[in-house]
Amino acid sequence: MNTDSAPLTRRQFRRRPDQGMIAGVAAGLAEYLDVDVVAVRLAFVILALAGGIAVPLYVAAWLLVPAEGSSSSIAEDAFHQWV
């Protein structure tokens, strides 16, 4: 049994508006997946050109994924203002 184990930290997908070109979705996803942000942006462009699925996915992530340092998403904040 290993007694040197450090507590596991759970990675969270957060937008990175400070590092993003539009809303930080690709930068946050790249950090979460531990890949280069250029690869994620390229994948978004390819998916956008090959049927357009990237556009609604990007908008959904923009609205539903909280920005780094925030505890709630844009959609959650808007929902709480209406309720």
HELIX and SHEET records of a PDB file:
HELIX    1   1 VAL A   25  LEU A   33  1                                   9    
HELIX    2   2 VAL A   37  LEU A   49  1                                  13    
HELIX    3   3 ALA A   54  LEU A   64  1                                  11    
HELIX    4   4 ILE A   74  TRP A   82  1                                   9    
END                                                                             
